[in-house]
Amino acid sequence: MEARNLLEKLVDLSPGMEIWWDSSPVIFDNWCRKMNDKAAPADRDTLSAQFARMFNPEDQKNQLFRGVTTNPPLSLQAIQDDPPYWEKQAAEIIAENPGIDKETLFWQLYKIVVKRGSDMYLPLFEQSGYKEGYLSGQVDPRSAFDKDAMLQQALEISELNPNVMIKVPGTKEGYDVIEILTSKGIATNNTLTFVLPQLMDCAKTVQRGLETARKNNVDLSQWRSVITHMESRYGDLGGLRDFGKEQGIDLSEADVRWAELAIFKKACRLLKEGGYPSKMLSCSLRLGPTVDGKLKLWHLEEKTGADIVVTCPPTFIDEVINFPEPETIVFEADRISKDIPQAVMDKLMRIPYFERAYAEDGYTRDEYNTLPPLERTADQFSKATWKMVEFAENCLK
């Protein structure tokens, strides 16, 4: 095992890039222990040193992780990681609130998960002058199409800590919520976003919200905006290959990864050229593709040099740390500015699903809610949220 992992090497060549932890911070210690337990004895000291550089309560200013993304499904993982602790928390809430129902108990538990996690990153938030150390707390995925419910939840979550960034879905209703929150100086993370029209809609929506905030002399010292591109969820979950087959086009794994990267790179360029204050966030990352018999890591390699956020779940970090033949991955400076191969773009542009996703005006806001990856992701996240509600229900029995 190499002393420095691939994420650290990527950051070395990418001024302004931030690596975020894509899970609740409360599971980090247990995850480290599990990773060490399964590691080869010869690698454990190296691994422990890497973990200490990822999150270091004693020196957050110099640690690898600069922020956190969470959502109710990821918060469920935190509860599953330590059921006795959360059963005790639930018992205390029930004792203090006779007659509480399962939905209210779920929401109270969720807020505790967000509060505990954001507490862990408050030192970085303060040391960075409120620029880093944010934790994204998401509104209930089951409310993704309900503006009023999302707004109420967002305002409630924002009160938990000054470094809580509200994660709002890229639905038609979600962009109204983002504009209102921005006008109040509340930090936001736009999630469930897959196509360029959504990404640019968010950038413009945030800009309008900021204009309102400035007119009203709102304090923006603790405000920030990131726009998430759920990359593999567009290509894989969104069914890009199937849409290609409808046009008689067979797409390889490499073609799919290029399609995702094409959208992301174009969004980065447009945000920079337009002077938008939001920062792109890359998530839903995958290993691959395999090229000439060698496994690649394009979702990282192709972003070298980018001033962006890259959020990584524990499973992906595990894969990166244990990447076979890491010496074959060579990060090239400013790779983010390199174009997608023209032959690949010509093929992709013959697929309407991609052509529309790649055009700034390819979809109207009224069409976002029926995007295949949005519908499928919202359904997955809602089902995971119901499991957290079931935990709360069991605590009431």
C-alpha positions in Angstrom: 0.0 0.0 0.0 1.3 3.4 -1.0 1.8 6.0 1.8 -0.5 8.5 0.1 -3.7 7.4 -1.4 -5.1 8.6 -4.8 -7.4 11.2 -3.3 -4.5 12.9 -1.7 -2.5 12.8 -4.9 -5.5 14.3 -6.8 -5.8 17.2 -4.3 -2.1 17.9 -4.6 -2.6 18.8 -8.3 -6.0 20.5 -7.8 -5.8 23.9 -6.0 -9.3 24.7 -4.7 -10.5 21.1 -4.8 -12.3 19.9 -1.7 -12.8 16.3 -0.7 -15.9 15.7 1.4 -17.1 12.7 3.4 -20.3 11.3 1.9 -21.9 9.8 5.1 -22.6 10.8 8.6 -19.4 11.7 10.4 -20.6 9.7 13.4 -19.7 6.5 11.7 -16.2 7.5 10.7 -14.4 5.9 13.7 -16.2 2.5 13.3 -15.5 2.6 9.6 -11.8 3.1 10.3 -11.7 0.2 12.7 -13.5 -2.1 10.2 -11.1 -1.1 7.4 -8.1 -1.8 9.6 -9.5 -5.1 10.7 -9.7 -6.4 7.2 -6.4 -4.9 6.0 -3.2 -6.9 5.7 -1.2 -6.5 8.9 1.6 -4.9 6.9 -0.7 -2.2 5.7 -2.3 -1.2 9.0 0.1 1.5 10.1 -0.1 3.1 6.6 -3.8 2.9 6.7 -4.1 4.4 10.2 -1.9 7.3 9.1 -4.2 7.9 6.1 -7.3 7.9 8.3 -5.6 10.4 10.7 -5.1 12.7 7.8 -8.7 12.3 6.6 -10.3 13.5 9.8 -8.3 14.9 12.6 -10.2 16.6 15.5 -6.9 18.0 16.7 -5.9 19.6 13.4 -9.0 20.0 11.2 -7.4 22.9 9.3 -5.0 20.5 7.6 -7.2 17.4 7.2 -8.2 15.9 3.9 -12.0 16.1 4.4 -13.3 19.7 4.0 -17.0 19.0 4.5 -19.7 16.4 4.6 -22.8 15.4 2.6 -25.6 13.4 4.3 -29.2 12.6 3.6 -31.8 10.5 5.4 -30.6 7.2 3.8 -27.0 8.0 5.0 -28.4 8.9 8.4 -30.0 5.5 8.5 -26.5 4.0 8.1 -25.5 6.0 11.2 -28.4 4.5 13.2 -27.6 1.0 11.9 -24.0 1.5 12.9 -24.9 1.8 16.6 -28.5 0.7 17.3 -28.2 0.7 21.1 -27.2 4.4 21.2 -30.0 5.4 18.9 -32.6 3.3 20.8 -31.5 5.2 23.9 -31.9 8.5 22.2 -35.3 7.5 21.0 -36.3 6.4 24.5 -35.3 9.8 25.9 -37.4 11.6 23.2 -40.4 9.4 23.9 -40.1 10.0 27.6 -40.0 13.8 27.1 -42.9 13.7 24.6 -45.7 11.5 25.7 -47.9 10.5 22.7 -45.3 11.2 20.1 -45.9 9.5 16.8 -43.5 7.7 14.6 -43.1 10.5 12.0 -42.2 13.1 14.6 -39.9 10.7 16.4 -38.1 9.9 13.1 -37.7 13.6 12.4 -36.3 14.3 15.9 -33.8 11.4 15.5 -32.8 12.6 12.1 -32.1 16.1 13.4 -29.9 14.6 16.2 -27.8 12.8 13.5 -27.4 16.1 11.6 -26.6 18.0 14.8 -24.0 15.5 16.0 -22.3 15.3 12.6 -22.2 19.1 12.1 -20.8 19.5 15.7 -17.8 17.4 14.6 -17.0 19.9 11.8 -17.7 23.2 13.6 -14.0 23.8 14.3 -13.1 23.6 10.6 -16.1 25.9 9.8 -14.8 28.5 12.3 -11.1 28.1 11.5 -11.8 28.6 7.7 -13.8 31.7 8.2 -17.1 29.9 7.5 -15.8 28.8 4.0 -15.4 25.1 4.8 -16.7 22.6 7.4 -20.2 22.5 6.1 -22.5 19.4 6.6 -25.3 19.0 4.2 -28.6 18.1 5.9 -31.3 17.1 3.4 -35.0 17.7 3.5 -37.2 14.6 3.6 -37.0 12.9 0.2 -40.7 12.1 0.5 -41.4 15.9 0.3 -39.4 16.4 -3.0 -42.4 17.7 -4.8 -43.9 19.7 -1.9 -42.5 23.2 -1.8 -44.1 24.3 1.5 -43.0 21.1 3.3 -39.5 21.4 2.1 -39.2 25.0 3.1 -40.5 24.3 6.6 -38.1 21.4 7.0 -35.2 23.4 5.6 -35.7 26.3 8.0 -35.9 23.8 10.9 -32.7 22.0 9.9 -30.8 25.3 9.4 -31.3 26.2 13.0 -29.4 23.1 14.2 -25.9 24.6 13.6 -24.4 27.5 11.6 -22.5 25.1 9.4 -25.6 23.1 8.3 -26.0 23.4 4.6 -29.5 22.5 3.3 -29.7 19.9 0.7 -32.6 20.5 -1.7 -33.7 18.3 -4.6 -33.5 19.6 -8.2 -37.3 19.3 -8.7 -39.5 22.1 -10.0 -40.5 22.9 -6.5 -37.0 22.5 -5.1 -35.6 25.5 -7.1 -38.3 27.8 -5.6 -37.1 26.6 -2.1 -33.4 27.2 -3.0 -34.1 30.8 -4.1 -36.0 31.5 -0.9 -33.3 30.0 1.3 -30.5 31.9 -0.5 -32.4 35.1 -0.1 -32.3 34.4 3.7 -28.5 33.8 3.6 -28.9 30.0 4.2 -26.3 27.8 2.5 -27.7 25.2 0.1 -26.6 22.1 -1.8 -28.7 21.3 -4.9 -29.1 17.5 -5.1 -31.0 15.0 -7.4 -29.4 16.9 -10.3 -28.4 15.0 -13.4 -28.6 17.2 -16.6 -27.1 20.5 -17.5 -30.5 22.4 -17.5 -30.9 21.6 -13.8 -27.3 22.6 -13.0 -27.5 25.9 -14.7 -31.1 26.6 -13.4 -29.6 26.2 -9.9 -26.7 28.6 -10.7 -29.2 31.3 -11.9 -31.7 30.6 -9.1 -28.9 31.1 -6.5 -27.9 34.3 -8.2 -31.4 35.7 -8.0 -31.6 34.7 -4.4 -28.4 36.5 -3.7 -29.6 39.7 -5.4 -32.7 39.7 -3.1 -30.5 39.0 0.0 -28.2 41.9 -0.8 -31.2 44.3 -1.4 -32.4 43.4 2.0 -29.0 43.6 3.7 -29.0 40.0 4.7 -25.8 38.7 6.3 -24.1 36.4 3.8 -21.0 35.7 5.8 -22.0 32.1 6.5 -23.6 31.5 3.1 -22.4 29.0 0.5 -23.8 27.2 -2.5 -22.8 23.9 -4.1 -24.5 22.2 -7.1 -24.3 18.4 -7.1 -24.0 16.3 -10.2 -25.0 12.7 -9.5 -22.9 11.4 -12.2 -23.3 7.6 -12.4 -27.0 8.0 -11.5 -27.4 9.8 -14.8 -25.5 7.3 -16.9 -26.4 4.0 -15.1 -29.6 4.5 -13.1 -30.9 6.9 -15.8 -30.6 4.2 -18.4 -28.3 5.9 -20.9 -27.4 2.6 -22.6 -31.1 1.8 -23.1 -31.7 5.2 -24.7 -28.8 4.5 -26.9 -30.2 1.2 -28.0 -33.4 2.9 -29.0 -31.3 4.8 -31.6 -29.4 1.6 -32.7 -26.3 2.8 -30.8 -24.4 0.5 -28.4 -22.6 2.3 -25.7 -19.6 1.0 -23.9 -18.8 1.5 -20.2 -16.3 4.1 -21.4 -18.9 5.9 -23.5 -21.2 6.2 -20.5 -18.5 7.6 -18.3 -17.6 10.1 -21.0 -21.2 11.2 -21.2 -21.4 11.9 -17.5 -18.1 13.7 -17.6 -19.1 15.8 -20.6 -22.1 17.2 -18.7 -20.0 17.9 -15.6 -17.1 19.5 -17.5 -19.5 21.8 -19.4 -21.2 22.9 -16.2 -17.9 23.7 -14.6 -16.9 25.8 -17.7 -20.2 27.7 -17.8 -20.2 28.5 -14.1 -16.6 29.8 -14.4 -17.4 31.8 -17.6 -20.6 33.3 -16.1 -19.0 34.2 -12.8 -21.6 32.3 -10.8 -20.8 32.0 -7.1 -21.9 28.4 -6.8 -19.3 25.6 -6.8 -19.9 22.2 -8.6 -20.0 19.1 -6.5 -19.2 15.7 -8.0 -20.9 12.6 -6.5 -22.1 9.1 -7.3 -18.6 8.2 -8.4 -17.6 4.8 -9.8 -14.3 3.0 -10.6 -13.6 2.4 -14.3 -13.8 2.1 -17.2 -11.3 -0.7 -18.1 -9.1 0.5 -21.0 -6.6 -1.8 -22.7 -7.0 -4.3 -19.8 -6.3 -1.6 -17.2 -8.8 -0.4 -14.7 -9.1 3.4 -14.8 -10.6 6.0 -12.5 -12.0 8.6 -14.9 -14.4 10.1 -12.4 -11.3 11.3 -10.5 -8.7 11.5 -13.2 -10.7 13.7 -15.5 -11.3 16.3 -12.8 -7.7 17.0 -12.0 -7.1 20.7 -11.5 -10.8 21.5 -11.0 -11.9 24.0 -8.3 -14.8 21.7 -7.2 -16.1 19.6 -4.4 -15.7 15.8 -4.7 -17.8 13.9 -2.1 -16.9 10.3 -1.5 -18.9 7.6 0.4 -17.0 5.1 2.6 -17.4 2.3 0.0 -15.8 4.4 -2.8 -12.9 5.5 -0.5 -12.4 1.8 0.3 -12.2 1.1 -3.4 -9.8 4.0 -4.0 -7.5 3.0 -1.1 -7.4 -0.6 -2.3 -7.2 0.3 -6.0 -5.3 -2.4 -7.9 -2.1 -1.1 -9.4 -2.5 2.5 -8.2 0.8 3.4 -9.9 -1.0 3.1 -13.2 -3.2 6.2 -12.3 -1.4 9.3 -13.4 -3.1 12.6 -12.6 -2.5 15.2 -15.3 -2.6 18.9 -14.3 -5.7 20.7 -15.6 -7.3 17.6 -17.0 -10.7 19.2 -16.2 -10.3 21.5 -19.1 -9.6 18.7 -21.7 -12.4 18.0 -24.1 -14.2 14.7 -24.5 -13.0 12.8 -27.6 -14.9 14.1 -30.6 -15.8 10.7 -31.9 -17.5 9.9 -28.6 -19.3 13.2 -28.6 -20.6 12.6 -32.1 -22.0 9.2 -31.1 -23.6 10.6 -27.9 -25.2 13.6 -29.6 -27.2 11.1 -31.8 -29.0 10.1 -28.6 -31.8 12.6 -27.7 -31.6 11.7 -24.0 -28.0 12.9 -24.0 -28.4 15.7 -26.5 -31.0 17.3 -24.2 -29.0 16.6 -21.1 -26.0 18.4 -22.6 -27.9 21.5 -23.8 -28.4 24.3 -21.4 -32.0 24.7 -22.6 -32.6 20.9 -23.2 -35.3 20.7 -20.5 -37.7 23.2 -19.0 -38.2 23.3 -15.2 -41.6 21.7 -15.7 -39.9 18.6 -17.1 -37.4 18.0 -14.3 -39.8 15.9 -12.1 -40.2 13.2 -14.8 -36.5 12.8 -15.6 -35.8 9.0 -15.3 -32.8 9.3 -12.9 -34.7 11.8 -10.7 -37.8 9.6 -10.4 -35.7 6.6 -9.6 -33.4 8.3 -7.1 -36.3 10.0 -5.3 -38.0 6.6 -5.0 -34.8 5.0 -3.6 -34.3 7.8 -1.1 -37.9 7.7 -0.1 -37.8 4.0 0.6 -34.7 4.4 2.7 -36.4 7.2 4.7 -39.3 4.8 5.3 -36.8 2.4 6.9 -35.8 5.1 9.3 -39.4 5.7 10.1 -39.8 2.0 10.8 -36.9 2.2 13.2 -38.7 5.0 15.0 -42.0 3.0 15.0 -40.2 0.0 16.5 -38.9 2.2 19.3 -42.4 3.2 20.1 -43.5 -0.4 20.7 
